[in-house]
Every structure is written in C-alpha cells, then in structure tokens.
Amino acid sequence: MATLTPIRPARPVTTAAARDRTKRRIADNVHAYLFLAAGLLCFGLFSWWPLVKGIMLAFQQDNFVTEPEWVGFTNFQAVLDDPLFWTAWKNTLEFTGLALVFGYLVPFGVAIVIHELRHLKGFFRFAVYLPVMLPPIVTVILWQYFYDPGNGLFNAVLSALHLPESGWTQSPKMVMISLVLVSTWANMGGATIMYLAGLASIPGELYEAAELDGASVWRRIRHVTLPQMRFILLVLLLLQIVATMQVFIEPYQLTGTTNPDSITVMVLIYRYAFTVNNDFGMAAAMSVLLFLVLGAFSAVYLRLTRRAS
C-alpha cells in the first residue's frame, strides 16, 4: 500500500525579500522609461506638438508677422467659400483614382513577373527600387525634361515615329495622367518590394497542387496568389490612398500653383500659406479638414476590412 507523502507548507516570503523584488522591478521600469525618453521626446517635439499647434492655428488669424488672433471657425468658413476648394478636392480624388490603377495594380503585376523569373531576380529588384532612392525633387525635374514641349524626350520620340506631339503637363486632358506617371515611377519600387516579400511567403506546395490540378497561370493567381496576399493588398491599398491624397511635389513642380486643372489639396494649402493669402490660419484649417477626411476614411476602411476578415 502506497504511503502518502505529507505536503510541506510553502516557505513564507519574508518582507525584506518582497521589498527587494519590488525595488528591482521599479529600477528596471525606470531604466526602461529612461531609454524610451529620447524617443518620446523626439515624437513629442517633432510629431505631436506640431499636430497640436496646427489644430490651434486653424482657429487663429496668423501671418507670423502680427500677433495671432483667435477667430473661431472663420478660417474654415473662408476655406469652404473658396471656389478652388472643390476644384482641389476634385483633382485630388481624380489623381488618387488614377494612382490606384497605375500605382497600385502595376507594382503588383511587376512583382508577380519578377517572382516568376528564374534568373536575374536581384538585378530587376534593384532596377525597380532604384527610383525610390532618388530625391523626389530630382525625379520630378527629370520628368520635367521628359515632358518639355520643345526639346522633351517624349515629344522627340513621338516626332520620330511621325505621331502628333502632346502637351503633357500643359494639356488639361493629359496633365493628371502625366502627374500620375511620375508618381508611379518614383514610388512603385517600395510597393513592389513589399509584394515580393508577400509572394515569397506563400508556400510552394499550393502552387504545385494547383499545377497538378491543371490550373492555368491566371487561375493560380486568382485562387492562390490573391487569397494569400489579401492582407498585404488591403494594407497597401490604405497606404496608397492616404499617400496619394497628399500629393504635392509633382503638381507643384510640374504645373505650379495656379493651374486649376492640376491644383490639389496640398498645393492649395501651400497657396494659402505662402503665395496668395499669406494666411497660415486658412492653411491650417485646410490641413485639419484633410486630416479629418483621411482619419474618417481610415477608420471606416479598417472597420470594413476587419469585418470582412
């Protein structure tokens, strides 16, 4: 018959040992927060405080020369009464829509082609990502030479092919497409690399099973690639929309701040602050409206995608 071993009572924890553990825990937390302090300070000074200051500025009349004056919602009313307000939003939404066609779908197609290559993958990855390493203003100036109506490269090619030349950034019908092409070429490298990383994480067994079932390339993309890449596609779609809604360098450098066919929300903010009005309050009010629109869109988008998943 087995004997039962008596259970020994737990050794009581002395008050001194408990105090020592508490002190060590507090010391560890203090050290951790001290290491975080530098990062928190940088975020506070360069991210959070400018955001708070911008919101405050939207309710002030301020040209950085005279003393600021609180005016309530006057700046928002002035912005909404500006005829260029709706023009800027229309152009921005048009740019965003075209950018989703070129800047969202084209990198995905390029990533699939590079992923299927057997040789020179590294070279093509570098070639696609190279424009991202160029400063944005350098990229725009380069394309400004391409679009030049006199000695530009594109019109020279069209002339050599005996085709009619285009006004590119001077034509109301072509200006937005021209801006989207610049933005797509300059930024598609980052999206392509993200797509390639997602494609590399897809198990090869899924493609092998699809091939054994006789699936064509398009059916493999539809039934294997797209479902496996769903999360990355949804995230990049949100990032693409938020980024293109803030387009500034391309229209500013290629068409200026006075062209109604290409003025965007960010260009209009620049006009309010530095060219026409010299009113930083109106510029801040327009920025707050853009922030609210993007914030509301992001919240709705994330809620819908969470439900769908």
C-alpha positions as a printed NumPy array, in Angstrom:
array([[  0.   ,   0.   ,   0.   ],
       [  1.44 ,   3.314,  -1.101],
       [  2.251,   5.822,   1.554],
       [  1.218,   9.419,   1.227],
       [  3.936,  11.994,   1.377],
       [  2.935,  14.917,   3.525],
       [  2.745,  18.243,   1.711],
       [  5.11 ,  20.757,   3.149],
       [  3.715,  24.231,   3.573],
       [  5.186,  26.92 ,   1.327],
       [  8.015,  28.842,   2.888],
       [  6.731,  32.253,   3.87 ],
       [  8.192,  35.101,   1.888],
       [  9.991,  37.498,   4.126],
       [  9.086,  41.154,   3.984],
       [ 12.683,  42.079,   3.195],
       [ 12.796,  39.773,   0.122],
       [  9.485,  41.168,  -1.155],
       [ 10.801,  44.715,  -0.769],
       [ 13.965,  43.794,  -2.657],
       [ 11.971,  42.355,  -5.562],
       [  9.769,  45.43 ,  -5.674],
       [ 12.801,  47.718,  -5.738],
       [ 14.377,  45.72 ,  -8.557],
       [ 11.151,  45.851, -10.532],
       [ 10.858,  49.615, -10.067],
       [ 14.524,  50.083, -11.042],
       [ 14.014,  48.025, -14.208],
       [ 10.961,  50.09 , -15.169],
       [ 12.809,  53.355, -14.509],
       [ 15.711,  52.246, -16.707],
       [ 13.321,  51.203, -19.468],
       [ 11.5  ,  54.548, -19.412],
       [ 14.81 ,  56.412, -19.412],
       [ 15.816,  54.601, -22.596],
       [ 12.405,  55.449, -24.098],
       [ 12.622,  59.088, -23.024],
       [ 14.736,  60.163, -26.005],
       [ 12.322,  58.626, -28.495],
       [  9.296,  60.018, -26.69 ],
       [ 10.897,  63.45 , -26.605],
       [ 11.566,  63.365, -30.356],
       [  7.986,  62.292, -31.066],
       [  6.67 ,  64.969, -28.753],
       [  8.704,  67.794, -30.267],
       [  8.549,  66.877, -33.954],
       [  5.252,  64.974, -34.311],
       [  2.733,  65.57 , -31.541],
       [  3.412,  69.234, -30.763],
       [  3.26 ,  70.36 , -34.444],
       [ -0.036,  68.472, -34.743],
       [ -1.472,  70.237, -31.707],
       [ -0.046,  73.581, -32.876],
       [ -1.57 ,  73.111, -36.329],
       [ -5.008,  72.46 , -34.866],
       [ -4.697,  75.551, -32.671],
       [ -3.527,  77.597, -35.664],
       [ -6.665,  76.644, -37.609],
       [ -8.702,  78.77 , -35.177],
       [ -6.385,  81.787, -35.367],
       [ -5.739,  84.62 , -37.781],
       [ -1.956,  84.478, -38.104],
       [  0.552,  85.522, -40.761],
       [  3.587,  85.111, -38.473],
       [  4.132,  88.887, -38.632],
       [  1.451,  90.291, -36.359],
       [  0.133,  88.824, -33.153],
       [ -2.204,  85.842, -33.727],
       [ -5.886,  86.47 , -33.123],
       [ -8.475,  83.863, -32.237],
       [-11.227,  83.886, -34.869],
       [-13.101,  80.655, -34.174],
       [-14.404,  78.888, -37.287],
       [-13.822,  81.869, -39.593],
       [-10.895,  80.163, -41.345],
       [-12.974,  77.067, -42.055],
       [-15.761,  79.213, -43.491],
       [-13.296,  81.105, -45.69 ],
       [-11.829,  77.857, -46.979],
       [-15.252,  76.403, -47.789],
       [-16.243,  79.611, -49.617],
       [-13.133,  79.479, -51.831],
       [-14.052,  78.27 , -55.382],
       [-10.722,  76.436, -55.568],
       [-11.669,  74.307, -52.548],
       [-13.902,  71.942, -54.519],
       [-11.617,  72.086, -57.552],
       [ -8.686,  70.971, -55.433],
       [-10.676,  68.088, -53.957],
       [-11.899,  67.003, -57.391],
       [ -8.346,  66.992, -58.765],
       [ -7.041,  65.166, -55.697],
       [ -9.684,  62.453, -55.972],
       [ -9.006,  62.121, -59.698],
       [ -5.29 ,  61.762, -59.029],
       [ -5.992,  59.16 , -56.336],
       [ -8.248,  57.158, -58.636],
       [ -5.695,  57.121, -61.453],
       [ -2.912,  56.308, -58.995],
       [ -4.838,  53.237, -57.834],
       [ -4.913,  51.999, -61.426],
       [ -1.22 ,  52.632, -62.113],
       [  0.499,  52.833, -58.742],
       [ -1.411,  50.013, -57.025],
       [ -2.001,  47.401, -59.725],
       [  1.157,  47.883, -61.808],
       [  3.587,  47.163, -58.908],
       [  1.63 ,  44.007, -58.108],
       [  1.939,  42.818, -61.707],
       [  5.634,  43.68 , -61.795],
       [  6.178,  41.793, -58.518],
       [  4.492,  38.682, -59.935],
       [  6.658,  38.818, -63.078],
       [  9.882,  39.23 , -61.07 ],
       [  8.829,  36.454, -58.678],
       [  8.333,  34.062, -61.604],
       [ 11.76 ,  34.779, -63.108],
       [ 14.37 ,  32.075, -62.858],
       [ 17.394,  34.34 , -63.328],
       [ 18.43 ,  37.964, -62.643],
       [ 15.886,  38.462, -59.845],
       [ 18.33 ,  40.578, -57.865],
       [ 19.032,  42.846, -60.83 ],
       [ 15.355,  43.507, -61.525],
       [ 14.641,  44.125, -57.856],
       [ 17.397,  46.741, -57.82 ],
       [ 16.195,  48.274, -61.09 ],
       [ 12.627,  48.595, -59.811],
       [ 13.688,  50.03 , -56.444],
       [ 16.287,  52.446, -57.861],
       [ 13.854,  55.397, -58.415],
       [ 12.853,  55.254, -54.731],
       [ 16.446,  56.077, -53.74 ],
       [ 16.395,  59.301, -55.768],
       [ 15.291,  62.509, -54.012],
       [ 11.696,  63.29 , -55.063],
       [ 12.603,  66.701, -56.47 ],
       [ 15.319,  65.142, -58.636],
       [ 12.795,  62.663, -60.009],
       [ 10.304,  65.411, -60.83 ],
       [ 12.951,  67.571, -62.54 ],
       [ 13.99 ,  64.559, -64.619],
       [ 10.443,  64.005, -65.77 ],
       [ 10.073,  67.727, -66.346],
       [ 12.723,  67.335, -69.052],
       [ 10.836,  64.326, -70.469],
       [  7.61 ,  66.371, -70.673],
       [  9.218,  69.528, -72.097],
       [  7.089,  70.584, -75.105],
       [ 10.114,  71.862, -77.011],
       [ 13.055,  69.529, -76.56 ],
       [ 11.477,  66.901, -74.314],
       [ 12.31 ,  63.231, -74.743],
       [  8.709,  62.045, -75.101],
       [  7.795,  64.511, -77.839],
       [ 11.072,  63.737, -79.619],
       [ 10.108,  60.057, -79.672],
       [  6.611,  60.883, -80.922],
       [  8.077,  63.106, -83.614],
       [ 10.496,  60.382, -84.714],
       [  7.551,  57.984, -85.035],
       [  5.611,  60.619, -87.042],
       [  2.961,  60.818, -84.331],
       [  1.324,  64.021, -83.056],
       [  3.128,  65.575, -80.127],
       [  1.412,  66.023, -76.773],
       [  1.192,  68.927, -74.393],
       [  1.621,  66.548, -71.442],
       [  1.508,  68.876, -68.406],
       [  0.101,  71.767, -70.473],
       [ -2.918,  69.812, -71.734],
       [ -5.997,  69.724, -69.459],
       [ -6.735,  66.169, -70.641],
       [ -3.189,  64.864, -70.123],
       [ -1.978,  66.773, -67.095],
       [ -3.363,  64.441, -64.421],
       [ -2.191,  61.298, -66.221],
       [  1.246,  62.879, -66.601],
       [  1.426,  63.555, -62.857],
       [  0.328,  60.011, -62.023],
       [  3.013,  58.529, -64.291],
       [  5.696,  60.478, -62.438],
       [  4.373,  59.435, -59.05 ],
       [  4.034,  55.78 , -60.09 ],
       [  7.568,  55.575, -61.486],
       [  9.025,  57.232, -58.401],
       [  7.185,  55.187, -55.763],
       [  6.372,  51.798, -57.25 ],
       [  9.65 ,  50.28 , -56.033],
       [  8.596,  50.252, -52.385],
       [  5.239,  48.622, -53.13 ],
       [  6.885,  46.086, -55.449],
       [  9.364,  45.016, -52.76 ],
       [  6.512,  44.554, -50.266],
       [  4.592,  42.478, -52.784],
       [  7.698,  40.37 , -53.455],
       [  8.097,  39.72 , -49.732],
       [  4.485,  38.584, -49.559],
       [  4.857,  36.358, -52.619],
       [  7.972,  34.743, -51.15 ],
       [  5.994,  33.769, -48.026],
       [  3.383,  31.786, -49.977],
       [  4.028,  28.036, -49.592],
       [  5.209,  26.469, -52.835],
       [  3.045,  23.421, -52.184],
       [ -0.046,  25.441, -53.009],
       [  1.261,  26.266, -56.484],
       [  2.374,  22.675, -57.007],
       [ -1.09 ,  21.393, -56.097],
       [ -2.694,  23.917, -58.451],
       [ -0.388,  22.863, -61.288],
       [ -1.239,  19.183, -60.691],
       [ -4.919,  20.099, -60.95 ],
       [ -4.201,  21.701, -64.325],
       [ -4.726,  25.307, -63.23 ],
       [ -3.515,  27.958, -65.661],
       [ -1.371,  30.911, -64.659],
       [ -4.376,  33.196, -64.264],
       [ -6.252,  30.643, -62.187],
       [ -3.208,  30.174, -59.934],
       [ -3.03 ,  33.937, -59.44 ],
       [ -6.757,  34.141, -58.725],
       [ -7.125,  31.138, -56.418],
       [ -3.689,  31.008, -54.762],
       [ -1.836,  34.305, -55.021],
       [ -4.671,  36.744, -54.347],
       [ -6.114,  34.93 , -51.288],
       [ -2.654,  34.504, -49.769],
       [ -1.772,  38.162, -50.458],
       [ -5.088,  39.522, -49.227],
       [ -3.785,  41.153, -46.042],
       [ -0.85 ,  42.857, -47.79 ],
       [ -3.113,  44.062, -50.603],
       [ -5.57 ,  45.604, -48.129],
       [ -2.841,  47.344, -46.117],
       [ -1.109,  48.745, -49.203],
       [ -4.434,  49.927, -50.597],
       [ -4.989,  52.029, -47.47 ],
       [ -1.423,  53.374, -47.541],
       [ -1.718,  54.145, -51.256],
       [ -4.905,  56.155, -50.829],
       [ -3.592,  58.103, -47.828],
       [ -0.322,  58.899, -49.628],
       [ -1.846,  59.938, -52.954],
       [ -4.384,  62.184, -51.241],
       [ -1.385,  64.204, -50.005],
       [  0.334,  64.601, -53.383],
       [  2.283,  67.861, -53.586],
       [  5.709,  67.735, -55.242],
       [  4.538,  66.564, -58.671],
       [  1.844,  69.207, -59.301],
       [  3.842,  71.944, -57.583],
       [  6.991,  71.431, -59.653],
       [  5.458,  70.434, -62.984],
       [  2.425,  72.729, -63.203],
       [  2.854,  75.356, -60.488],
       [  0.265,  76.625, -58.029],
       [ -2.056,  78.47 , -60.424],
       [ -3.162,  75.73 , -62.82 ],
       [ -6.792,  74.863, -61.945],
       [ -6.518,  71.57 , -63.844],
       [ -3.839,  70.2  , -61.525],
       [ -4.157,  72.05 , -58.228],
       [ -4.523,  69.587, -55.349],
       [ -5.415,  69.961, -51.692],
       [ -1.773,  70.144, -50.616],
       [ -0.97 ,  72.713, -53.31 ],
       [ -3.944,  74.788, -52.172],
       [ -2.624,  74.651, -48.604],
       [  0.701,  75.945, -49.909],
       [ -1.107,  78.764, -51.748],
       [ -2.907,  79.853, -48.614],
       [  0.281,  79.929, -46.561],
       [  2.999,  81.21 , -48.886],
       [  1.771,  82.692, -52.164],
       [ -1.657,  84.312, -52.326],
       [ -3.098,  84.838, -48.869],
       [ -0.062,  84.528, -46.587],
       [ -2.617,  83.28 , -44.096],
       [ -1.373,  80.352, -42.07 ],
       [ -4.715,  80.087, -40.307],
       [ -6.506,  79.217, -43.56 ],
       [ -3.715,  76.794, -44.451],
       [ -4.043,  75.102, -41.078],
       [ -7.832,  74.933, -41.43 ],
       [ -7.472,  73.221, -44.798],
       [ -4.928,  70.821, -43.264],
       [ -7.333,  69.952, -40.446],
       [-10.08 ,  69.205, -42.971],
       [ -7.734,  66.923, -44.889],
       [ -6.737,  65.238, -41.634],
       [-10.391,  64.652, -40.703],
       [-11.241,  63.237, -44.126],
       [ -8.276,  60.843, -44.125],
       [ -8.905,  59.875, -40.496],
       [-12.588,  59.127, -41.148],
       [-11.758,  57.158, -44.284],
       [ -9.085,  55.137, -42.486],
       [-11.424,  54.327, -39.598],
       [-14.236,  53.18 , -41.915],
       [-11.816,  51.223, -44.096],
       [-10.249,  49.414, -41.149],
       [-13.667,  48.595, -39.71 ],
       [-14.923,  47.179, -43.003],
       [-11.774,  45.12 , -43.606],
       [-11.908,  43.782, -40.044],
       [-15.486,  42.637, -40.599],
       [-14.582,  41.079, -43.941],
       [-11.734,  39.115, -42.39 ]])
